[in-house]
């Protein structure tokens, strides 16, 4: 019943061609059999998504089927009224917005996969492994890196990278692994909130024009507090000592620095295109992807040489982190299309299904219901805090999609508040974010739902503190 209430509260629609710019003359079908059937379809599909780990059913499958059936039902309802245009206009508007999100993510994921293929992340992981940190220092270093990497690389990739470091050094120390994983999840989610590139929800807010690129940085301090509060509490329980030394070699493959430079340049191009030319940021990302393909063409013509990087001398702590050696290892020629194949297609198709499901339910009329329940009855501040709590149970993407669909009349400060809460609220439970779910799989049997839940009280303190800091330091934006 709680899940049903939560879903009713967050269901919404993009009923416009550009995030609420032009209203469509939809009819209220919430009490019609089409509305009831559509709601049940979405609830059933989302229950199947939540049971993915048990059922081994990819999360995209049920929501894609539900999306198609919901819009077919809507089409039947409008066709029965002799209206052949409204349903078509509504779904086309949703598809246009999704296409921008899809192409943006496709380009970003290809860059991340390419950097992984070139050994950039392995080199960073190897450098950390060889520095000789104590367990407590490693706890802080991995959390801090997760916080500052996630605004660029996204919270899921960051959590997996830092989780690999913790697992490599935490052999035989399950308590350390558990606490470090919790810290990484909180830090990755928090860091992702003050950048449009850190999370899908922040990207959606940026693309909608509700928050400009520069204003996201107003969330840097509240986000940092969100992680620091629980991290400081948990650090008191870290056992003393050092991890078992590990000798390991990592390789930076040919073109690694070039790909990294292209990625940074692509982000800058996307920001400039959106801020100064008022064009969709996806244009910058796809242009950067084209440049990556051109760079890959020339890279493929080179002999497949690789430079070995020694990063594991524990007594050589003052050496350059990425000192270049002269060992060459044969590797297949670079192919950017192989990195495109490695894209998380299930995730992208899940976004398609969820956004079309929510869009369809909003067309039926649940947008108005949710808007009155949340922003009409509770007020903007309370409603935005509730959004964060809901995102711990219901994925924050449909939650944020619903808020943008409602398009409540809020100040910049409140739009930043809901961006913050939707991003960090998922840290309250291990299943509340992609970072948490991924680390549960990576540290199976050690970092679990129950072990995370034991520290939810500390994470909740950080959640409350971050909201308080935002209301205080950014009060001029309300």
N, C-alpha and C positions, 0 to 999 in steps of 0.2 A: 504493500500500500504506500509506503514511504517513497519507493522508487516511482510509482505512478504519480504521486503528488509532485515530486521533483521534476519529472518529465513534463507535466502540465505547466509548471512554472517556467521552464526554459524553452519550450517549443516556440518557434518564431518563423519568420519568412523574410526574404529579400523581396518584397512585392514591387520592386522598382528596377528600373534599368541601370541605376547607378547609386546603390546604397541609399535608397529612400528619396531619390530626387523627383520621381514622378509617380504619383499614386495610381494604382489600378482600381477600378470599380469592381471589387470582388464582393461576393455575397457570403453571408454567415451560414456555414454548413456544420457548425459544431454540434447541433442537435439532430442533424440529418444522419441517416444510416451510413452515408459515405464518410462523414466525419468520424463516427464511432469506429467503423471498420478500419479506417486509416490509422487512427490512434492505436488500436489494438495491434495492427501490423507492425507499427514502429516499436511498440513496447516489446513485442515478441522478438523482433529482430535484434533489439538492443540487449535483451536477456541472453540471446545466443552469442552476441559479441562478448558479453561479460563472462560467459562460460567457455571462451576460446581455449584456455589452458586444459580444461577437462575434456571438452568435446573434440579438440584438435580440428576444429572447423575454422578456416581463415575468416577473420573478422569482416572482410569486405563482402563475402558472399551473401549473408542474410540481409545486410543493409542495401545492397544493390538490387536484390529481388524486391525488397519492401519499397524502395524508391520507385521502381517501375510500376508496381501494383497501385501505389498511392496516387500517382499521377494519372494512371488509367482510370481510376475511380473518379478523380476530379474531372477528367475529361468527359466521362459519362454523365456526371451531374450537370456540367455546363451545357453539354450537347442536348440534354433533356430539356433545358430551358431555351434552346434555340440560340445559344451564345457559342460561336465557334472561334472567338478571338481572345477572350480574357485568359483562359487557361494556357493557351499557346504563348501569349505575351509574358505571363508569369514565369513559365518554365524557361523560356528563352533568356529572360533577364537573369535567372539563377545560373544558367549554363554559361553565360558570358562572364559573370563574376568568377565562377569556378574555373573557367579556362585560364584566366589570369593567374589565379592561385596555383593551378596545376603546372603551368609552364614555368612559373617562378620556382616552384619546388623542384621540378625536373632539372632545371639548370643548377640549382644549389646542390642537389643530391649528386649530380654528375661531378661537380667540382670536389665535393667531399670524397667521393669514391676514387677520384683521380689522385688526390693527395694521399689517400690511404694506399693506393697502388704504388705510388712513388716513394713510399716509406716515411712520409712526414710524421705520421702519428706514431709509428714504431720507433722512430728516432727520439721523439719526446718521451715516450714510455721508457725506452732504454736509458736515456739520460737520468731519469728519476730513479730507476732501479740501481744505478751505479753510484749515486751520490752519498750513500751511507747515512741516510737520515735515521733518527730514532723513530720509534712507533708514534710517539706523540707529535713529533715534527712532521712525519709523513701524513698523519691525520690532518694537520693544518695545511700542509702544502697541497695535498690532493684536493681538499675542499676549496682552497683559494684559487687554484688553477681551474677547477670546474666552474667557479663563479665568473672568471674572466675569459675563459674560452667559449663558454656557451653563448654569449651574445653574438659570436661570429659563426661558430660551427654547429649550433643548435644543441639543445639540452640532451637529446638522446645520444648523439655521437659522443658528446663530452662525457656523459655518464659511463658509457662503455669503455672509453679510453682510460679514464681514471680508475674505473673498476678493475681493468686488467692490471694496472699497477698495484692496486691493493691486493688482488688475488695472488700476484706474483711474489709479493713480500710478506703476505700474511699467513703463510703455510704454518699450520699448527697453532694458530692464534685466532680462533673463531670469533671471540668477543671483539677483538680489534677490527676484523673484517666487517662484522655487523655494524659497528659504530661508524667506521669509515664509509661504508656504503650509504648509510642514512645521511651522513654529512654531505656526501657527493650528490645524492638525489636532491636534497634541499638546496645546495649551492647551485647546481645546474639549473633547477627550476627558477631560483631567484635571479641568477645572472641573466637568464633568458628574457626577463621582463623589461629591462631597460634598453633593449635594442629591437628594431623591427625584424632582425634576422635570428633572434634567439628562440622564437617559438612561433607556431602557426597562428596563435591568437594575436600576438603582437603584430605579425605581418598583416593579418586581416584588419586590425585597427588602423595601421598605417595606410594601407591601400584604400581604406574607406575615407581617408581624409580627416578623421576625427582628431588625430594627434599627428603633428609634424615630426619629422625625424629628430630635430634638435630637442624637442620637448620630452622625448623618451628618457633622456638623461636625467631629468628631474626625479626619476624613480631609482637612480643609482644608490643613494643613501638608504632609502627605505628597503630596497632589495638586499643590500649588504646587512642591514640589521636583521632582516628575516632569517638570514643564514647564521650570523654571528651569535645570536641569542641561544639557539639550540646547540650550536657547535661548542660554545663555551661551557655549557652545562655537560654535554656528553664527553668533552675532553677530560673532565675530572675522573672519568671512569676508564680512561685508557691506561693499560698496564705499562709499567716502565720497561726499558730495555730496547734492544735493536732487533730488527728482523734478521733472518738468516741471509748472509751475503750470497748474492747471485752474480755469476759472471755470464754476461750476455752480449751479443753483438747485434747491432742494428745497421741496416743499409739504407742510405739515401740513393735512390735510383736516378738515372739520368733524367734531368728536367724537373726535379723536385722543386728547386727554388723558383724556376720559371712559372710552374703551375701555381705555387703559393702567391707569387707576385700578381699573376693574372686574376686570381680569386680576390685579392685585396682591391685591385683596380676595378674589377667588375662590381664589387659592392659600392665603391665610390661613384662609379658611373650610374648605377641604379639610383643612388641618393640624389645626384645632380639632376638626372633626367626628371625625377619626380618633383624635387624642390624648386628648380629654376625654370624648367620647361613645362611643368604641370602635365607631363605624360606619365602613363602607367609605369611603375618601377620594373615591371616584367620586361619592358623593352630593353632596359639596361642589362638585365640578367641574360636574356637571350642573345644580345649582342656579345656579351662576354663569353657565352657558350660557343658562339661562332668563332671567336678569337681563339678559344681553347682548341677547337677542332683544327684551325689553321696551324696553331703551334704544334698540335699532335702530328700533323702531316710532316712538318719539318723534323720533328723529333723522331718520327718513324724512319726517316732516311738515314739517321745516324747509326753507327755501329752500336749494338746493344751492350754498352759498357755500364758498369755500376761502381760507384765509389763507396768503399766500406768505411763506416764510422765507428770508432771505438768509443764506447760510452760507459764502460763498466769497471774502470780502475778505481776501487774504493779509496785508495790512498792518494790519488791524484786529484784532489777535490778542487784545485785551483786551475786545472787544465781547461782549455776551451771546451764548452759542452759538446760541440760537434766537430772535433778535430778530424781532419780528413786523412785517411790512409791511402794505400795504393793497391788494395786487393780488388780484382775485377771478378764479378760473378755473372755468368750467362743468364739472361732473362729474355723472355719473349718480347718482340718489338711492341712498342706502345700502341694501343688501339683505343681511341676514345669511345668507340661504339661498345666496347666490352664494359666500359664504366657505365654507359647508359643502360646496358642490360642488367647491371647490378642494382639499379634503382629499386627502392622499396615499392614495387607496383601494388602490392596488397594494401599498403598504407595509402597510396594515392587513390586507389579505387574505393577504399573505405571513406575517404573524404568526400568523394563523389556521392556515394550512397547516403551518407549522413546529411550532407548539405541539401541534397534533393529531397530527402525525407522531411527534414525540418522545413524546407521551403514549401513543400506540399501541405504540411499541417498548418503552416501559417496562412496559406491561401484559403484553407478551409475556415479559418477564423480564430485559431488559437493565439495568434499574435496579440489581438486585442485583449483576450482573456489574461494572458501572461502580463501584459503591460499594466493592466488595472491592478492585478494582484500584487505585483512587485513595486513598480515605480509610482503607481497611483496611491496604493495603500500604505506602503512602508516608507516611502521617501527614498531619494537617490542614495544617500550614504548607507542606510540599512540594507537596501536592495543590493548594492554593490558588494557589501560584506557577505550577504547571503550567496551571491554568485560564486565567491571563493569557496564557501563551504560546500556548495553543490558540485563544484568541479572536483572535489575529492572523491565523489561517488560517480558522477556522470562526467564523461570526457569533456574537457574544457573547450573543445572546438565547437560542438553544438551549443554549448552554453554561451560562448562569446558570439557565435553566429546569431543566436536568438536575441541577444542584447542589441547587436547592430541592426537586426531586423526591426526590433521595437523602435529603435531610433529615438530614445527618450530625450527630452530637452534638458541637457546637462551641461555644466561648465567644463572647461578643460581639466580642472582638478578632479572632477568626478569621472571623466573618461580615463584619466590616468589611474584613478583608484580602482576602477573595474578591470583595467589592464593588469594592475598589480595583483589584485585578489584572484583573478582567473588564472594567472600564471603560477602563483605560489600556493594557492589553496590545494592544488593536487598533491603537495608534499605531505599533507596531513595523514594520508594513507599511502601505503606502498603501491596500491593499484590505481592511485589517483593521477598518475602521470606515466608517459611512455618511458621516462628514465627509470622510474621505480620498477615497472614491469620488466624492463630489460635486465636490470641488475638482479632481480629475483631469479631470472633464468641463468645469468652468468655465475652467481654465487649460490646456486641451488642448495637448499638445505641449511645454509648459514644465514644469509639475509632473506628473511621470510616476512610474510604478512604480519605474523605475531610478533616477531622481533622488532619490526618497525612500529607496531602499535604500542609497544611498551614505552616508546619515547614520543608518542604523539602529543603528550601534554607539553613537552618542551618545544616541539615544533609549533604547537598552538600559541605558546607564549611569544615565539618569534613572529607568528602571523599577526597577533594583536599588536605587538610592538611596531611592526613595519607599517601597519595602518595608522597607528598613532604618530609615528615619525612623519609619514606623508601628510597627514592632516596638519601637522605643526609647521614643517619646513616649506611646504608648498601651499600654505593657506592663501597666498596671494593669487593662486590660480583658480580658487573656488568662486 
